[in-house]
């Protein structure tokens, strides 16, 4: 059996491929068009942790014993490339991580919104239809969508489905509606519906992994050598909140909080996120469309900023403070929503990782790049 990892050059994709290579004997084949590198460069930033070329990564991984990894460069939005890829490899498992993942980037212009929706939706659709055309109806299709599909309703969010009762007392269990708040997040809602449809028509095993905000600088595998490092973005468009704030601490730049800071956000460490995908693949799927809410902890943004300032004082001797700025996002700020992640927690036992507790490790790793970070302070906010 072949395992295909899409988006294999990305922040999550590369460490996920290494983790699969450790835990599976099968051939692990990554595919990517290096879009993330281009998008970040386009907006005037770069990874603060130097990212080796895919050739250097593969060479070093083989030297360290990862002997079952291969890579193919290609664009999954190209249906002919995708058809050929699936026809040739006939993968037993696909872990689909490839996407333009930034909500702010998708809102820069019509061109960026158009590109994001075309790239993300067609890539998934091409993969699903290629499986259908090749009669690979037992291939386990695992995709990281996003908890952003749910929006921010003021209620307890189930893992994908909810019981609905109409005015006459009739009941049914339906998928939670896609009420995403960005042109990027909407694409993942489309992907969820397309997986649901392909499962309905073919019985294709689909695991919809609704990823929360991922943070962290490394996994057990990427820590083995600098050439195996994954990227670490800190800019407004591609830097996730904790990662960007860590860079701000090193640059002695006030932590920017959007609006009131009363928003509650779900998070998961990079280590747990990648390991959970391995565990979902190992668990398998007997022909269902299954949803996992991939999160471990909730944080109120203002409280996290205060906690990180306190931790920064202990680590560096000073704290950068907090700068409340007008919220550039259209979102509820007072919502008390929480998620049911009980099914997900049966998949993975989190490694006792909490954001504030990881700050010393991340700061230590980033110290040698502090000059680069300070020179990129203009990308913290748009």
N, C-alpha and C positions, 0 to 999 in steps of 0.2 A: 504494500500500500504506500502511496505517496501522500504527503501532507503539504498542502499549499498555503503559504502565509502571504497575504497581500499587504501592501504598504510596509514591506520588510525593511526599508531604509529609515523608517520613521521613529519617533520618540518611543512609542510602544512596540512598533513592529519588530525592530532589531532585537531588543531584549526578549521579546516573545519567541522569536525564531531560535535564539540561543537556548532558551528554557525548554522548548520542544525538542531540540537536538539532544539535550541531556536526558530527557525522560522517555523518548521514543527511539527505537532502533530504526524505524522507517526513514526513507529519504525525505528531508525537509527542504522544500524548494521555495525560495522567496521571490516575489515579483514586485517591482516598483518602477515608477518613471522619474524618480528623484524630484517630484513636484515640491515637496516641503522645502528642500534646499533653495529652490528657485523663488518660492513665494516669500520666504523670510528675507532673502537677499533683495527682492523687489521692494519691500517696504523699508529698506535701509538698515536691516539688522543682520545678525548671524547667531549661530549657536555660541554661547559663552564657553562651553566645553568643546574643545576642538573635535570635530567629527572626521574620522578617517574615511577614505574612499571605500567603496564596497569591495574593491580588489584587495586593499590592505586589511580590511576587516576579515574577509574570508581567509586570507593567508594566515593571519594571526590566530583565527579561531581553529584552523586545522592544526597549527603548531601546538595548540593547547588541548587538542584531543577532540574537538568538534568535527568529526570526519564525515558527517552525514548531511552537510549543508551545501546547497547549490543556489544560484541566483540567476534570474532572467530579467533583463530590462524590457519594459513594455508598458503600454497604456491600456488599462482595462476599459476605458471609455471607447476604445476601438474594438468594435464587435468582431472583426475578422481576426485580430490578434487574440482576443479572448477565446473565440471558438477554437482556434488552433491550439492554444495553450491547454484548454480542457480536453480536447480530443487527443492530444499527445500524452498528457500526464495522467489522465483519468484518476484524479485524486480521490482518496477515500474520505479525507477531511479537508475542508477549506476554512481557514481562519481569516475572515475578511476585515482587515484594518485600514485598507486604503480609502482615503477621503481627503478632501479639503476640509480641515476640522475647525476652522475659526469662524465664529459668529461675527466678530467685528470686521474681519476681512470680507465676508460675504455682503456687508453693508456699505462698503466703500463706494460702490457705483453699480449701475445696472450691469456693466460688463462683468464685474466680480460676482454679482448675484447670479447672473446667467451662467457663468463658468462653474460656480459652485454647484448649482442644481444639475447642470448637464453632466459634469464630471462625476458627482456622487451617485446620482440616481442611475445613470446609464451604466456605470461600472458594476453596480449590484445587479441590475437587470440583465446585463450581458452575461455575467457569471451564472445566474439562475437559469437563463434560457439555454446556455451552452450545456449545462448539466441535463436539462430536459432533452435537448437534441441528441445527446450522446447516451440517453437512457441510463444516466447515473443517478437513479432515483433513491439510492441508499447512501449517497455521499452526505456526510454530516456537515451542514453549512452553518458556520458560527460567525456571526457578525457583531461587532461592537457598534451599537447605535448610540443612544444617549439618554440619560434621565431628563434631558431638556425637552424630549418629546412631550412630557407631561405638563410643561409650563410650570406655574407655581400656584396651583389651586390651594385654597385654605381647607384642606382635608387630608386624610390619611390615604396615601397612594398605594394601590395594590401592585403586585408584580404582574403588570400587563393587562389584567382582566378585572372587571368589576361587575357585581350584580346590579341590574337596573330594573326598577319597578315603575310601570306606567300608572296613569291615573285610575285605571280599572283594576289594578292589582296584579296584572300580568308581569311575570318575571322572566329575565333572561340574563345570561352571562355574556358580556360583550367586551371587546378590546377597549381599553381606556382611550378616549379620544385624543387625537394629536392636536394639542393647543400650544405648539412651539412658538417661541417669540423671536426667532431669527430666520433668515433665509437659509442659513446652514442647518439649523435644527429641524426645519421642515423637511429637508432632504432625508433625514433619518426616519422621519415619520413615513415618507413614501417607501423607504426601504423596508420598514416593518410591514407595511401593507403588502408589498410585493412578496416578501417571504411568506406571509400568511396565505396569499393566493397560491403560491407554488406548492405550499404544503397541502392546501385544500385540494388542488388538482392532481398532485402526484404522490402525496404522502411523503414529500421530501423532508427529511429531518432538519429542522431549522431551530437554532438556538439564538435568540435575540438578547444580546448582553447589553443592557442599558447602562452604559458607563457613566460614572459621576466624574467629578473633577479629579484628575490624576496629578499627583505631585511626587517629587523625589528626583534624585540625581543618578541613581544606579540600582541594579539588581545584583544578586549574588554572582551572576555570570559576567555582567559588564564590568564588575569591579576587579576582575582577574587581570586586566591589562588596559592601559590607556587607549590602545588601538581598538578595544572592544567597547569603548564608552558610547553611550547614546547621547543624543543632542540635549541641550538645555537652553531653552529659549526664555527671554526675559522681557520681550517687547509687548506693547499694548495688544497686538493682534494675535500672537501665537504663544505668549508666555502665560501659563496658567497661574492662578492667583498666588499660591504659596511660592512657586519658583520665582515669580517676578518680585515678590516682597523680599525674598531672601537676598536677591541682588540689590534691592534698594537699601537693605541694612548694610551691606558691604560698601555701598556708595554713600552712606550716611544721607540718604534721601528719604523724606517722610513717606510713610506707607499711604498710598492713595486708597481711600475708601469711597466707593460710589454711593451718593445719596446719604441716607441716614446710617447705613451700615447694619440695619436691623434684619437684613435678608439672611435666611438660613440656607446654607448650601451643603450638599453631600460631597464627600471626598473619599478617595482610596489611594493608597501608596502605589507607586509603580511596581514594586515587588509583588504586592498582593494582586494587582490587576493582571499582571502577566501570568502569575501562577494559577490564578483562577481559570484562565483560558485553557491551560494545560489540563486542569482538573475536569472542566466541562467536556473536553475532548475525550478524556479517559472514561468519564461516566457514560458517554454515548447518548444516543437519542433514538428511540424506537419508532420514529415516524411522526413525531408531534411538532407543533410550533410551540416552543417553550420560551418564556421570558424570565430573565434574571435581572434584578436590580443590583447592579455591581457597585455597591458602596459599603463602607465600613463605619464611617463616623459623620456626624452632623456638626456644623460649626456656624455660629452667628458671626458674620463678618467683622463687626465692630469688636466683639469679644476676642476674636482671633488676633486682630491687629494689636489690641492691648496686651495680649499674652505674648506675642512675638516681640513687642517692644521691651517687655520685662525680661524675656529670655536674652534679647540682644544686649541689654545692660549687663547681664551676668557674663556673657561670652566675650563681648568686645569692650566693655567698659563704658559704652554710651548707647543711647537708643535714638532712633531717627525721628520719633514722633509720628503723628498721624495727620494727614491732610484730607479733610472731607471735601469732595468735589461734586459738582452736579452729575447725576447719574446719566451716562451716555446711552444706557440701555433702557428699553421699555419693559419694565418688570415691576411686579408688586414688591414692596419693600417691607411690608408688615405681615406677610403670610406666615402661618405657623405649620406649614405642611411638613409631613414626614412620610417616609417610605416603608413599606413592608419589604424587607430583604431577607426573610426567613429562609426561602428556598436557596438564595445565594449563599447564605452563611452555612448551609449544609454542604456546600461545594468546597468552601475554603475556611480553614481556621486562621483568622488574621494573625500576623506575626507580631502582635502587640506593638504596632507602629502607630504613633500619634504625631501629628504634624509638629506641634511645639517641641516634642521630644527629639524629632529628627533634625531640628535646626542646627545644633552643634556639628553634626556630621556633615550636613550640606555646606555650612559655613567653612568648615575645615577643608572640604574638597574644592571649594570655589576660591579660597584665599589666593592661590597662585594665579588666578585669572582676574584679580581685583582691578588691576589697571585697565584691562579690556572692558570690564563691567562699567567702571567709572566713565570711560570714553563713550559708552553707549547709553548714558543716562537720559539722553534726549528721546529714546524710544520707549521709556517707561509709560508715558502717556502720549496720546496723539496730539 
